[in-house]
Amino acid sequence: MNITITDSAVSLYIKEISLKRGDSLRLFVRIGGVGSGGFSVGVSKEDPTPTSYKVEKSGITFFVNEDDFWYLDGMTIDYNEDLGYVNFSNPHIATLDHPDKK
């Protein structure tokens, strides 16, 4: 399991969710994403489990639970400030909103 969260994405989450050093943010598969009717990445402020994959950035623990590894493994989450756009990419999944379609 590997996930990359850029510094700009971390800053966005800290600002928008009012995260503080020591907080944890769960990243998970969300069904019915805005405009896609498919899959997207959801976030929830909660604590990781012992089996969660964890990445710490700027004092925040970002984590993924085992049930969501299939979607988030290899993902990069980036934020483009100029466009106000969060970009999710994963080289293992051709179409993120409908992962079974190639």
N, C-alpha and C positions, 0 to 999 in steps of 0.2 A: 504494500500500500504506500502510495506516495502522492502528495498533493502540494502544489505551489500556490502561495497567496502572496501577491506582490505587496510592497510597502504602501502603494497607493490604495489598494483594496483594503488593507488593514486600517489605514487612516479613515477611509470611508465608513467602515463598520464601527470603529471607535466613536466617530462623530454621530452617525445616524442612530446608533443603538445606545449611546451614552455608556460605553464600556469603560471600565476602570481596570488598572493593573490588578491582576489576580482573577479577573472574570474569565469565564469560559463561554465559547460560542459553538453550538453544534451546527454542523453542515449536514444536510440530509437530502434525500431524493424527495422532491415534491411533485405530485401528479396534478396536472391541470394548470400549468404555468401560464402567466399572462400572455395572451395572444397566440399561444402555441397549441393549447388543448392537449399538450403532451407533458413531458417531464421538464423539470427545472431544479435549481438548487434552492432549498429553503434554509433558513437560519433560525435558531432558537437559543436564547440565553438559558443554559442549564449546565449541569455538571457531567463530566465524562464518566463512563463505567471503566472498570479495570481492563476491559478488552478493547476499549476505544483506541483508534489511531490518533495521536496528538501531535500538533505542531504549535510551538510557542513563538509568537511574534509580538514585539512591543509590549511584553508583559501580559498578553492575552493568550489563552489556550484555545486554539481552534481544534475541533475534533470531529471524527467521523466514527459512527458505530458500525459494527460488522455487517449489518444488513444493508448498508449503503455503500460498501466497498466497491461493488460491481460497477457503480456509476461514477463515483468520485475518484477512483484510483487512476492516477496519471493526469488529473485535471489541473489546469492553471486558472486561477481567478485573478483578474486584473481590473483596474478601474482607470478609465480615461477621463481625467478631470475636464479637459477641454470640451468633450462631447457629453459629459455627465452620464457615461455609459459603463456598466459593469459587463465585462466580457468573460465568458466561461468557455474554455476550450479543452478538449481531451483528444489526443491523437489516436486513442483506442476506440473512439465512438465517432462514426462518420456524421451522424445527425443527432445532436444532443436532445432535441425536443422529442424525437421518436427513435430511440437507440436501436431498435431492431431493424430499421430501414437502412440499407446501405447506399 
